[in-house]
Structures are given as C-alpha cells and as structure tokens.
Amino acid sequence: PNIGLTLMYSLMAVDAQNYDATIIRRRPGYMVHDILATWAPPRKPWRINFAVTNLFDKEYSMYKMASTNVDFPEVGRSFRFDLSYRF
C-alpha cells in the first residue's frame, strides 16, 4: 500500500585538492552524507519533511580559489523539519 513515505540519501564525495601551487589552499578529500524523509499521505493536503545534513558531523573545508578564509570549516551536522499544507 502507498503510505506516502519517501526516503532519500545523498553522498558528496570530493577528491583531494592537492595540486594548488599555494600550499595553504590544498585540501584533503572528504565525504558528506545527507538523509531526507518526506511523508505525504495520499489524499491529504499536508506534507512533513525531515532532513539531516552532514549526518556524521564531518569537519571539512571546501577548496577555495581565494587565499582569504581558507581554513574556515563548513557547517557541521544540521537538522531541518518542516510542515507544509496545500490549499
């Protein structure tokens, strides 16, 4: 039976950026995992979304061409919940 549940998984895999001539901008590779669940019951006007991004709280810094703020880490684990209603 259709219960309206959708589960999704996302993986961002980034290879090491170790070729930059400026050593401070070089970055190791990393993987970030996200999950999303949506529940939208059939014939109901509402939907619930729940997501966890950076599931394992991986600390990483994206490769940046500019030399400023190169060691600033990206956002850690975060949770999102929302309820929507169609009318």
HUGI-V540499 format. One record per backbone hydrogen bond with DSSP energy under -1.0 kcal/mol. NH is the residue of the N-H (numbers start at 0). CO is the residue of the C=O. E is the energy in kcal/mol with one decimal. If there is no record, write none. Layout:
nh=NH co=CO e=E
nh=NH co=CO e=E
//
This chain:
nh=5 co=37 e=-2.9
nh=7 co=35 e=-2.9
nh=9 co=33 e=-2.6
nh=11 co=31 e=-2.7
nh=13 co=29 e=-3.1
nh=16 co=26 e=-2.3
nh=24 co=21 e=-1.7
nh=25 co=22 e=-1.5
nh=26 co=16 e=-1.6
nh=29 co=13 e=-1.8
nh=31 co=11 e=-2.2
nh=33 co=9 e=-2.6
nh=34 co=51 e=-2.3
nh=35 co=7 e=-2.3
nh=36 co=49 e=-3.2
nh=37 co=5 e=-2.7
nh=38 co=47 e=-2.8
nh=39 co=3 e=-2.7
nh=43 co=40 e=-1.5
nh=46 co=83 e=-2.4
nh=47 co=38 e=-2.4
nh=48 co=81 e=-2.8
nh=49 co=36 e=-2.6
nh=50 co=79 e=-2.6
nh=51 co=34 e=-2.4
nh=52 co=77 e=-2.2
nh=54 co=32 e=-3.2
nh=56 co=53 e=-2.6
nh=71 co=68 e=-1.0
nh=73 co=59 e=-2.8
nh=77 co=52 e=-2.0
nh=79 co=50 e=-2.5
nh=81 co=48 e=-2.2
nh=83 co=46 e=-2.8
nh=85 co=44 e=-3.6
//
